[in-house]
Every structure is written in structure tokens, then in C-alpha cells.
């Protein structure tokens, strides 16, 4: 059965790979990003690879009003999508509290109406690419970590509210890579391909929270057990 798939932040390196791993022949794909030229290239490549229908849309991931308008446009023209991939990044480590707050609000403005429409039709999957930052926070990246923590709190709330609706909300916490800007840290192209394949597998393997590398889930769990009085003394 053909599916409608919306990818927000579609020009990001990881999002491109997720699209290739996820999209099948005859799917209807909507690619939204703030880089129109790159998005057109991604659309042409994906259409050629998968013989699918691809349409591009403009996205301003830092503007909640425009994100809400994009969601409304998608619902008006295409109805509720079957799958939404959110790869717009969170706060991007900017030393600006307004930008950090806008990122959370923009993500909520885009995903909220979409998942509610999915719930009305009784099925759907939203996958949000996030980060392990924010579990307890680092000593230097206050706003970035706060943005990530805020997004994860929002996703937990959505997951709880929609758990009987047929809609699944999955958060993918990737270490050392910003899904919207660049490949960083220990990950290289091959690693991102493997991550993309695992993300695509979430369609058939329901999971709420996924970590890459997988062992980070244990580090995060351990960090949450450390009392604040001790954690604040740690050097990282």
C-alpha cells in the first residue's frame, strides 16, 4: 500500500539517508527544508532511486507560526500523513534563549496538528531525531541541553496522550551528530547509513526511545541516578 511520508529537515545528511532507507516505490513523499536548492536535489535523487512521487515544501524550522502553517498546508492538500520524520535539530547549541525556545515551539507547532490528524484516522508514526544531550546536561551547553530536554519532555507527553490512538511517537537519540547541520564526532557515512536503516525499521518494530550508539541508553540511565549534589561536581 502506498504511504504518505513527510520529512521535515529533509536536506540534512541523516534525513536524506532515512528517506532512502524508508521510502518504497509508489509512496508519496513530501520533503520540507529551509534550503530549497538542496531539497530539490534530494527530491530528484529520491524520486529516481525509488520511483516515488516527491514534492518539496519550504520550511523555517525556527519559526513556530510558519511550521504551523506548513502542517496546515500538508493536512489540507494531502490529509494526515502515514509517517512523519522530524530532523530539524534542536537549538543547534546557539547561545540565544529565544532561538532555543523557538526550536521547541516550532517542532511542536509542526508535529502537534499532524499527530492529532493521525490520531483521528487511527494510525500513524512520528519519528523525531534528537540527541542524548539534556538527560542531565553538560557543564557548558546550557541552552542546547535545555532545548533537547524540552523536546524530549514534549515527546513523552505526546506519547502518553496518544498511546491508545494508534499513533506511535518515537524519539531517536543520536550521540555526537547534529542531524540538521553536519556529520560530527565518531560517525561517518557508513555509520549514518546503519542508523538510517535502524530508524526505517521502526515502522515495523515499535519502540518509544532509541539510542545510537545503543550503549548510551545505559549511560543516560546511570546519569539520572546520580544525585544533583554530586552531579554538579562532575567535570563534563
LINRA-V591922 format. One record per helix or strand of 3 or more residues. SS is the DSSP state (h for helix, s for strand). FROM is the first residue (numbers start at 1). TO is the last residue. If there is no record, write none. Layout:
# LINRA-V591922
ss=(SS:SS)
from=(FROM:FROM)
to=(TO:TO)
This chain:
# LINRA-V591922
ss=(s:h:s:h:s:h:s:h:h:s:h:s:h:s:h:h)
from=(4:13:28:36:53:64:83:91:97:124:142:167:189:209:216:228)
to=(8:22:33:50:58:78:86:93:121:131:162:174:203:212:225:231)
